[in-house]
Amino acid sequence: MPACVTQNRMEVFKSGDQAKVFRDFAHAPSKVEASVKALKEQFGTVRAVLELHTFSSLNPEFLSEYKGTLNGADKAVVFYSPNAVKIKKLDAVSSTQILKAFQREDLVVFTDPAAFQDFLFDQDFTETSLLLMSSGNYGGLDFEKVKEILK
């Protein structure tokens, strides 16, 4: 594969009889919004999960750029690791700041990888597309187990 080809953009990670899982490298606000919109138009019900992982996405001053980016999703989740914030030597980010930035009252925010995985694996994905957007790995998400949640 040529080096100039971008991998992991809207990759069909798993396709079941009634659901699909997409992995997308999207993390910039414009790409997050475009990915959610594209899946919504093509597949209907979308659960979008965004991991804030990059220096810019974890910057409290940049967070407001995400306003409305997940509004096209039927259910929206944001995961971030406070440890990643510390490692990158950035100012701490709170769940309250994320909720305020995205301006979506039903947004679910996770900072604990185990709690996030429990939540994800407890969802019903019948007739639903799951969109996993990140340049990271959600604190060690078991992607093989993600494949098993689809019928």
ZAMARGU-4260 file (C-alpha; in steps of 0.2 Angstrom, whole numbers, plus 5000, padded with zeros to 4 digits):
<rodrens>
0) 5000/5000/5000 | 5007/5017/4996 | 5013/5027/5010 | 5002/5042/5005 | 4986/5032/5008
5) 4978/5037/5025 | 4973/5021/5034 | 4959/5020/5047 | 4948/5033/5039 | 4930/5026/5040
10) 4937/5008/5041 | 4923/4995/5042 | 4930/4986/5057 | 4916/4973/5059 | 4900/4970/5050
15) 4886/4960/5057 | 4868/4956/5051 | 4860/4971/5060 | 4875/4982/5064 | 4892/4989/5059
20) 4907/4995/5068 | 4918/5008/5060 | 4935/5014/5066 | 4940/5031/5061 | 4956/5041/5064
25) 4945/5057/5065 | 4949/5068/5080 | 4949/5085/5072 | 4932/5094/5075 | 4928/5095/5057
30) 4932/5077/5053 | 4922/5071/5069 | 4907/5081/5063 | 4909/5075/5045 | 4911/5056/5050
35) 4896/5057/5061 | 4885/5065/5047 | 4891/5053/5034 | 4886/5038/5044 | 4870/5045/5050
40) 4865/5048/5032 | 4870/5031/5026 | 4865/5020/5040 | 4852/5029/5051 | 4856/5025/5070
45) 4873/5030/5075 | 4882/5028/5092 | 4898/5039/5091 | 4912/5037/5103 | 4926/5050/5102
50) 4942/5048/5111 | 4951/5065/5115 | 4969/5060/5113 | 4979/5073/5104 | 4988/5088/5111
55) 4975/5100/5104 | 4960/5089/5108 | 4965/5089/5127 | 4969/5107/5127 | 4955/5116/5138
60) 4956/5131/5126 | 4953/5121/5111 | 4939/5111/5117 | 4926/5123/5112 | 4930/5119/5094
65) 4920/5103/5097 | 4904/5112/5099 | 4890/5102/5090 | 4902/5090/5082 | 4893/5075/5089
70) 4875/5082/5087 | 4871/5070/5073 | 4874/5055/5083 | 4859/5046/5092 | 4870/5043/5107
75) 4887/5051/5110 | 4901/5047/5121 | 4918/5055/5124 | 4932/5046/5132 | 4949/5054/5138
80) 4962/5048/5150 | 4968/5061/5163 | 4984/5051/5163 | 4987/5056/5145 | 4984/5074/5150
85) 4997/5073/5163 | 5010/5064/5152 | 5007/5077/5139 | 5010/5090/5152 | 4994/5099/5149
90) 4982/5108/5161 | 4970/5096/5168 | 4953/5094/5159 | 4937/5090/5168 | 4921/5081/5163
95) 4912/5097/5166 | 4923/5106/5154 | 4920/5093/5140 | 4901/5094/5143 | 4901/5113/5142
100) 4912/5112/5126 | 4902/5099/5116 | 4885/5107/5122 | 4876/5091/5122 | 4866/5088/5137
105) 4865/5069/5135 | 4884/5067/5131 | 4892/5053/5141 | 4910/5056/5147 | 4922/5043/5153
110) 4939/5044/5160 | 4941/5026/5167 | 4945/5013/5154 | 4936/4999/5163 | 4920/5009/5166
115) 4920/5014/5147 | 4922/4996/5142 | 4909/4990/5153 | 4897/5003/5146 | 4901/4999/5128
120) 4899/4980/5130 | 4883/4983/5139 | 4875/4992/5124 | 4862/4985/5112 | 4869/4988/5094
125) 4854/4980/5085 | 4851/4991/5069 | 4865/5003/5075 | 4881/5008/5068 | 4895/5011/5081
130) 4908/5024/5076 | 4924/5023/5086 | 4934/5039/5082 | 4952/5041/5089 | 4970/5041/5086
135) 4972/5032/5102 | 4966/5015/5109 | 4953/5021/5123 | 4964/5016/5137 | 4967/4998/5131
140) 4950/4994/5123 | 4949/4976/5119 | 4945/4978/5100 | 4943/4959/5098 | 4929/4959/5111
145) 4921/4974/5101 | 4919/4962/5086 | 4909/4950/5098 | 4896/4963/5103 | 4888/4963/5085
150) 4874/4950/5081
</rodrens>
